[in-house]
Amino acid sequence: DALPICKMADTAVTVVVNLRLGDLVWGKLGRYPPWPGKIVTPPKDLKKPKGKKCFFVKFFGTEDHAWIKVERLKPFHAHKEEMIKIAKGKRFLQAVDAVEDYIKKVKARELAKEQAKDQTSTEEKKRRNSSDEKTKKTAASEKHKSDGRTKKVNGDIKKKKILSGAVKKKVLSSAVKKKLLSSAVKKKLLSSAVKKKLLS
């Protein structure tokens, strides 16, 4: 899609305007007044005329379309007020309304896309934050579990030392011995030699 340069004579001053596919324009065709249209891709079977550069324009408010020479096209927005003053027929005003409706629809679609993009971005941030929170909670939980296991192991080692020391000193009553022994046996803390001493 090359961008041909449109040179339009405008009261003895040459104005250079770049037109391209999708642009809204005013197109002058034959004896008709300038009409609002859009530069579109022509059907494949419709060949471009030879000679001067032109664009395929589909006109608003009608189903008409035509190849229009570049010098007979003007950008829609820049010349809207001027063109509305020239022609005031009912069909012409309906065509201008059709362009305005088209512009509103395009803006609404762009806004919807932008909002969808923003929403997707916001959801992605929430997902990332949620994932980060889960990771932090998991890490904290693992640390807490690890701390608990360390305390349990340290407590079991202390109990084993106390128990074996008490057995060596023969200071424990038989009820305490049985209770400690059953607890120690359950936890498999005592060596078989210590168990024999407790039982005796």
C-alpha positions in Angstrom: 0.0 0.0 0.0 2.1 2.9 -1.3 1.0 6.3 0.0 0.4 8.5 -3.0 0.6 12.1 -2.5 -2.5 14.0 -3.1 -1.9 17.5 -4.5 -5.0 19.7 -4.3 -5.3 23.2 -5.6 -6.7 25.3 -2.9 -6.9 29.0 -3.9 -3.6 29.2 -5.7 -1.8 27.2 -2.9 -0.8 23.6 -3.4 -1.7 21.5 -0.3 0.0 18.2 0.0 -2.1 15.5 1.7 -1.2 11.8 2.2 -4.2 9.6 1.6 -4.3 5.8 2.3 -6.6 2.9 2.6 -9.2 3.4 5.2 -9.2 7.2 5.1 -12.5 9.1 5.1 -12.7 11.5 2.2 -14.8 13.8 0.2 -14.9 12.5 -3.4 -16.1 14.5 -6.4 -17.5 12.4 -9.2 -18.6 14.0 -12.4 -21.3 16.7 -12.0 -22.3 15.5 -8.5 -21.3 17.5 -5.4 -18.5 16.2 -3.3 -19.7 13.2 -1.3 -18.5 11.6 1.9 -16.8 8.2 1.3 -14.1 5.9 2.5 -11.0 4.6 0.6 -11.4 0.9 0.5 -9.8 -2.1 -1.2 -11.5 -2.7 -4.6 -13.0 -6.1 -5.5 -10.3 -8.3 -7.1 -12.1 -8.4 -10.4 -12.2 -4.6 -10.7 -9.0 -3.2 -12.2 -7.6 0.2 -11.6 -7.9 2.6 -14.5 -4.7 3.6 -16.3 -3.3 7.1 -16.1 -3.5 9.3 -13.1 -3.4 8.0 -9.6 -6.7 7.2 -8.1 -8.3 5.4 -5.1 -11.3 3.2 -4.9 -14.0 5.0 -2.8 -17.2 3.6 -1.3 -19.6 6.4 -0.7 -21.7 6.7 2.5 -25.5 6.8 2.3 -25.5 5.0 -1.0 -24.1 1.7 -2.2 -22.2 3.6 -4.9 -18.4 3.2 -5.3 -16.0 4.4 -7.9 -12.3 5.0 -8.8 -11.7 8.7 -8.0 -8.6 10.6 -9.1 -6.4 11.8 -6.3 -6.9 15.4 -7.2 -10.7 15.0 -6.8 -10.4 13.8 -3.2 -10.2 15.8 0.0 -9.7 14.6 3.6 -13.1 14.3 5.3 -12.4 16.1 8.7 -10.4 19.0 7.3 -13.1 19.9 4.8 -16.3 18.9 6.6 -17.7 22.4 7.4 -16.9 23.6 3.9 -18.7 20.7 2.2 -21.7 20.9 4.4 -22.2 24.5 3.3 -22.0 23.6 -0.4 -24.6 20.8 -0.4 -27.7 20.5 1.8 -29.9 17.9 0.2 -31.7 15.3 2.3 -29.6 12.3 0.9 -26.4 14.3 1.3 -27.3 15.0 5.0 -28.1 11.4 5.5 -24.7 10.5 4.0 -23.0 12.9 6.5 -25.0 11.3 9.3 -23.8 7.8 8.1 -20.2 9.0 8.3 -20.7 10.3 11.8 -22.3 7.0 12.9 -19.4 5.1 11.3 -16.9 7.4 13.2 -18.8 6.7 16.5 -18.7 3.0 15.9 -15.0 3.0 15.2 -14.3 5.0 18.3 -16.5 2.7 20.4 -14.6 -0.4 19.0 -11.2 1.3 19.8 -12.4 2.2 23.3 -13.6 -1.4 23.9 -10.3 -2.8 22.7 -8.4 -0.4 25.0 -10.6 -1.3 27.9 -10.2 -5.0 27.2 -6.5 -4.5 27.0 -6.5 -2.6 30.3 -8.7 -5.2 31.9 -6.4 -8.0 30.7 -3.5 -6.1 32.1 -5.2 -5.5 35.4 -6.2 -9.2 35.6 -2.6 -10.2 34.8 -1.3 -8.0 37.6 -3.8 -9.5 40.0 -2.8 -13.0 38.9 0.9 -12.1 39.4 0.2 -10.5 42.8 -1.9 -13.5 43.8 0.8 -15.9 42.7 3.4 -13.8 44.6 1.2 -13.9 47.7 0.8 -17.7 47.4 4.6 -18.1 47.0 5.1 -15.9 50.1 2.5 -17.9 52.1 4.0 -21.2 51.0 7.5 -20.1 51.9 6.2 -18.8 55.3 4.3 -22.1 55.8 7.4 -24.1 54.9 9.5 -22.1 57.3 6.9 -22.5 60.0 6.8 -26.3 59.4 10.6 -26.4 59.3 10.8 -24.5 62.6 8.2 -26.9 64.1 10.2 -29.9 63.0 13.3 -28.4 64.4 11.7 -27.7 67.8 10.2 -31.2 67.8 13.5 -32.9 67.1 15.3 -30.7 69.6 12.6 -31.5 72.2 12.9 -35.2 71.5 16.7 -35.1 71.9 16.3 -33.3 75.3 13.8 -35.9 76.4 16.1 -38.7 75.4 19.0 -37.1 77.3 16.9 -36.5 80.4 15.5 -40.0 80.3 18.8 -41.7 79.8 20.4 -39.5 82.5 17.5 -40.4 84.9 17.9 -44.1 84.1 21.6 -43.9 84.8 20.9 -42.2 88.2 18.0 -44.5 89.0 16.0 -41.5 90.2 12.7 -42.1 88.6 9.7 -43.7 90.2 8.2 -46.8 88.5 5.1 -44.9 87.4 7.2 -42.1 85.8 9.5 -44.8 84.3 6.5 -46.5 82.6 5.0 -43.2 81.3 8.4 -42.0 79.9 9.1 -45.4 78.5 5.8 -45.7 76.7 6.2 -42.2 75.3 9.8 -42.8 74.4 9.0 -46.2 72.8 6.3 -44.6 70.7 8.7 -42.1 69.5 11.5 -44.6 69.2 13.9 -42.4 71.1 15.6 -44.9 73.3 18.3 -47.4 72.5 17.6 -51.0 73.5 20.1 -50.8 76.4 18.3 -47.8 77.9 14.9 -49.6 77.5 16.3 -52.7 79.5 17.5 -50.5 82.3 14.1 -48.8 82.5 12.3 -52.0 82.6 14.4 -53.4 85.4 
